Amino acid sequence: VMQADTLGNGPGWLEAANASQPFGRLFSTSDIANLAVFLLSDAAGPITGTLVDQEQWVIGANR
């Protein structure tokens, strides 16, 4: 409702937003949850002092 009506992007805003992303879709809640689960797991044990910048775009990609 916010994107379509309040911001005036129309009913097809989600499809347009997905198509504009390098991976063809916006992040989902499960993408963020998967990162959190990994960081809380033993597999992430060797990671220290790291910034994980989970962005919607790829550096160097055409936007």
C-alpha positions as CSV (number, residue, x, y, z in Angstrom):
1,V,0.0,0.0,0.0
2,M,2.8,2.4,0.9
3,Q,4.7,1.9,-2.4
4,A,1.6,1.5,-4.7
5,D,-0.7,4.2,-3.3
6,T,1.1,6.6,-0.9
7,L,4.2,6.9,-3.0
8,G,2.3,6.7,-6.3
9,N,4.3,3.8,-7.8
10,G,1.1,2.0,-9.0
11,P,0.0,-1.6,-8.7
12,G,3.0,-3.0,-10.7
13,W,5.6,-1.4,-8.5
14,L,6.8,-4.8,-7.1
15,E,7.4,-6.4,-10.5
16,A,9.3,-3.3,-11.6
17,A,11.4,-3.2,-8.5
18,N,12.2,-6.9,-8.8
19,A,13.2,-6.5,-12.5
20,S,15.5,-3.6,-11.6
21,Q,17.6,-5.6,-9.3
22,P,20.8,-7.4,-10.4
23,F,19.5,-10.8,-9.1
24,G,16.0,-10.2,-10.5
25,R,14.3,-9.8,-7.1
26,L,14.3,-7.8,-3.9
27,F,15.6,-9.3,-0.8
28,S,13.0,-11.4,1.1
29,T,12.7,-11.8,4.9
30,S,14.2,-15.3,4.5
31,D,17.3,-13.9,2.9
32,I,18.0,-11.8,6.0
33,A,17.0,-14.6,8.3
34,N,19.4,-17.0,6.6
35,L,22.2,-14.5,7.1
36,A,21.3,-14.2,10.8
37,V,21.2,-18.0,11.3
38,F,24.6,-18.4,9.6
39,L,26.2,-15.7,11.7
40,L,24.8,-17.3,14.9
41,S,26.0,-20.8,13.8
42,D,29.3,-22.5,14.5
43,A,30.1,-22.2,10.8
44,A,30.6,-18.4,11.3
45,G,33.0,-19.0,14.2
46,P,36.1,-17.8,12.3
47,I,34.4,-14.5,11.3
48,T,35.5,-11.6,13.5
49,G,35.3,-7.9,13.0
50,T,33.5,-8.2,9.7
51,L,30.8,-5.9,8.2
52,V,28.3,-7.8,6.2
53,D,26.8,-5.3,3.8
54,Q,23.7,-7.0,2.5
55,E,22.6,-4.6,-0.2
56,Q,20.1,-4.8,-3.0
57,W,22.7,-3.9,-5.7
58,V,26.0,-5.2,-6.8
59,I,29.0,-2.8,-6.9
60,G,29.9,-2.2,-10.6
61,A,26.6,-3.5,-12.0
62,N,24.6,-1.2,-14.2
63,R,21.6,0.2,-12.3
